[in-house]
Amino acid sequence: MYDYTAFDAAFVRARVAQFRAQVARRLDGSLTEEEFKPLRLMNGLYLQLHAYMLRVAIPYGTLNPGQMRQLAMIADRWDKGYGHFTTRQNVQFNWPRLHDVPDMLEALADVGMHAIQTSGNTIRNVTADHFAGAAADEIADPRPVAELIRQWSTDHPEFQFLPRKFKIAITGSPNDRAVTRAHDIGLRMVTRDGAPGFEVILGGGLGRTPMIGKVLRDFLPEADLLPYLEAILATYNLLGRRDNKFKARIKITVHEHGIDAIRDLVEAEFPRRRAAFGGADRDWLAAIAAQFAPPAFRDADPAPYHAAREADPVFRAWTDTNVAAHRHPGYGIVSISLKAHGATPGDATAAQMRVMADLAERHGHGALRISHEQNMILPHVPLAEIPAVHAALRDAGLGTANIGLASDIIACPGMDYCSLATARSIPVAQDIAQRLDALGIERAAGPLKIKISGCINACGHHHVGHIGILGLDRAGVENYQVTLGGDGTETAAIGTRAGPGFAADEIVPAVERLILAYLELRDGPDETFLEAYRRLGAAPFKAALYPESEPRKDRSRAA
């Protein structure tokens, strides 16, 4: 992984010192909260419902054991002993005291981490496929390119005050695990006549106006990436709405002007931007790529792995869901679920962070990843050592065998933490997971993505859930809308609202009815929920959601 240079380290330390002075001025009253707000947001510090929240960047989801242990230390020393891993491959600390935040940032800088550009109308943390550099289906490791984009975008003077926040995702696999089509810019690594390049997707996004991105370029040579990104951002910076923040995202700009008009403007700007680079970015990328060399893989007999699968049904069930194919024979990719039934999705205690750091060091070539689905990954584990990893994970409460299943739920913090939320998300996710566990049906149901958001900002990605749940306030009562058929992969789609919402005590039974109906409707156990929905359409699933003979009224509206 990338190691910070002396310049990187000095830059981060300078930002910490600057923010320390700003915090001191806020604490002594020299700055009002209104004056302080843009300064704290530039450093990833939010004011949430009950306390400040610090959002720490984990670029393209890559961590080393030392960094994970430092996050554990920060959680113990300055927070409440845990961290929350997010859908943008960040980690959030939900309870810091303002006077402690500069020390937290200093501790992050000690291990090459920071909170820069995790907020504000700028280019946010660049995300990537969490299996990058390990996946058997990968064309190329996207992380060197993601690091190039991170360095280019950090404190870029032209793009610090965009019309709205801006998000970029990249994948090196034809199987999209980075939700590239729901980003402002999505990059898919492709080849043409043996030459590397990118499919450039523009104008995706969720929130109150969900849209799937459109292809801006079907092939962009690798050498042209940064100047082309600059051309896109410059075009957006000029055209993007600043009169209405709800219409300021680039997806609205693309919608209002049309993808063809945007393409013409970008292509007209591109030559000037490319000339300004003069090839320096190519040298820059080569130097970065050298730091992402594969580890020295060990040759070990995988027999212990296969023997454990034969002998232990619990281990076999866990490997069926939590171990993926690796590009190197004799290795596997281990996903660690942060979704134990009844737990808060994405939370890990400091003790659990230390266990994962130890396992990465002992068994995983020192590599850790965070997925956008709020789980952790050990990307490089010899098959022979996976039984020992599983045993350690079980002892730490991290051995849940549900990756990709219905209880592997993405959920935003909701009204338990977020000042923007209009309904709770975490308790709904917990109740659904516990109900499915009690029924014992989630393994029979197979791959099924449930995603929950506590407001229309859609931080829980509900629009691209096979079953999406949106919590809203209806006359002071929590009400939960259900969408069906969403998809965040290479066949991306926005889910369709099924009908009236459900009261808080009705949403778990509604999800249960949906899954039981799917088990009855599917064309055999190999047909997934999404495949069945696409084959049959919405009608039979709506019938399961709303079994009354009369059209159902939204009870919360009547309240």
Salt bridges, closest charged atoms under 4 A:
GLU33 OE1 - ARG26 NE 3.38
GLU33 OE2 - ARG40 NE 2.98
ASP76 OD2 - ARG354 NH2 2.99
ASP100 OD2 - ARG97 NH2 2.99
ASP100 OD1 - HIS99 NE2 3.40
ASP103 OD1 - ARG20 NH1 3.08
GLU106 OE2 - ARG13 NH1 2.58
GLU106 OE1 - ARG20 NH2 3.47
ASP110 OD1 - ARG13 NH2 2.66
ASP129 OD2 - ARG177 NH2 2.87
ASP137 OD1 - ARG177 NH2 2.95
GLU138 OE1 - ARG327 NH1 2.82
ASP141 OD2 - ARG143 NH2 2.89
GLU147 OE2 - ARG150 NH2 2.79
ASP155 OD1 - ARG15 NH1 3.32
GLU158 OE1 - ARG273 NH1 2.83
ASP184 OD2 - ARG249 NH2 2.92
GLU199 OE1 - ARG181 NH2 3.57
GLU199 OE1 - ARG188 NH1 2.95
ASP218 OD2 - ARG192 NH2 3.55
GLU222 OE1 - ARG282 NH2 3.46
ASP224 OD2 - ARG274 NH1 3.53
GLU230 OE2 - HIS156 NE2 2.89
GLU230 OE1 - ARG273 NH1 3.06
ASP243 OD1 - ARG241 NE 2.73
GLU256 OE2 - ARG241 NH1 2.73
ASP260 OD1 - ARG263 NH1 2.75
GLU267 OE2 - ARG217 NE 2.79
GLU269 OE2 - ARG272 NH2 2.54
GLU269 OE2 - ARG273 NE 2.76
ASP320 OD1 - ARG309 NH1 2.97
ASP347 OD1 - HIS84 ND1 2.74
ASP358 OD1 - ARG69 NH2 2.81
GLU361 OE1 - ARG69 NH2 2.80
GLU373 OE2 - LYS449 NZ 2.91
GLU373 OE2 - LYS451 NZ 3.71
GLU385 OE2 - ARG298 NH2 3.15
GLU385 OE1 - HIS363 ND1 2.73
ASP408 OD1 - LYS339 NZ 2.64
ASP437 OD1 - HIS341 ND1 3.98
GLU442 OE2 - HIS341 NE2 2.59
GLU478 OE1 - ARG424 NH2 2.81
ASP487 OD2 - ARG534 NH2 3.09
GLU506 OE1 - ARG552 NH2 2.71
GLU506 OE2 - ARG555 NH1 2.47
GLU512 OE1 - ARG435 NE 2.80
GLU527 OE2 - ARG535 NE 2.69
GLU548 OE2 - ARG552 NE 3.97
ASP554 OD2 - ARG557 NE 3.69
